[in-house]
């Protein structure tokens, strides 16, 4: 049963991050080294070992994609298209524009924006499939202008990819799809093999092995973030429906046994009602065992003296998802400093953001919302500066450069500025 804690009395328990550290560094390193050494042969062996699938070809063919589309009901395809449009409309506003500054002395300075050439998106398999992740990761890349999007995802034991995931890839204009998962997929994207092209950046969530692999290949390629288990934090007053609140908490608990679901409220009676409905609603879930473990091990209800105090706690926790289920939620919006994504009001459940609203659902976790941002168009762009100086413009600064550089002990720097004017 979910714990009820009192802020001020149970602060150690409230702020303790209980996510266990799974040490998979050595295993992941050996997998990466093996893929670098043996390429596609290693990928096929790991796919047999971990996914129980025997593959002749790692690439998903056009026939397989068409077959998957034929297996997906028309209603789902319509929903995918609607979600795509909403995601597109939100992210198109993130697109950056270049700028250029021209000064009277002939100096020109600016910044140009260049999309990455090729990116890899990782889509988890295993206990669940996530076509929504395909849309969220691929559409910002499309808007940025990325030329080639490579998707990797673990196959089912029959060697096929979940048709829903392939349908989403088709809708999101993914260029190539490979039937590989885990650390081996990250290694293939980072270093390239005969079949799998090397990419410039890898995005998308995964398990502990995927997260560790992304950590280890960073520097060879760029990555979006190191994602941990899913999190939801709800700040609510007593006027919310306790059953709605309970189900919203369970919507993240059913993701993963390590997921955390937290409610913060000033009202103890409301808290007890929510706890009652969590127990009732748990029994209806297909993923009961997962949600049960999450709620029992990582679930919390925190009692505070006020909504403002609840926001202070939320800012310290810095959750992935934050629901602000209070009257006039916009009055509190500026007070929330640390959250991956904020859901305002009583009719904005976190699941809306997972699928249909438009803002991205690939978000910082484990407190990293204090310094990280959601996946965006920016993740697929490079910013490059440029500078042009005339001779007279350089002359006006050359001896300042000379002076500054010598203070740092960099005499070649200093000389490079003044040597151009030595004979004048």
Buried (B, 14 or more C-beta within 10 A) or exposed (E): EBBBBBBEEBBEEBEEEEBEEEEBEEBBBEBBEBBBEEBBEBBBBBBEEBBEBEBEEBBBEEEBBEEBBEEBEEEBBEBBEEBBEBBBEBBEEBBEEEEEEEEEEEBBBBBEBEBBBBBBBBBBBEEEBBBBBBBBBBBBBBBBBBEBBBBBBBBBEEBBBBBBBBBBBBBBEBBBBBBBBBBBBBBBBBBBBEBBBBBBBBBBBBBBBBBBBBBBBEEBBBBBBBBBBBBBBBBBBBEBBBBBBBBBBBBBBBBBBBBBBBBBBBBEEBBEBBBBBBEEBBEEBEBEEBBBBBBEBBBBBBBBEEBEBBBBBBBBBBBBBBBBBBEEBEEBEEEBEBBBBBBBBBEBBBBEBBBBBBBBBBBBBBBBBEEBBBBBBBBBBBEEEEEEBEEEBBBEEBEEBBEBBEEEEEEEBBBBBBEEEEEE
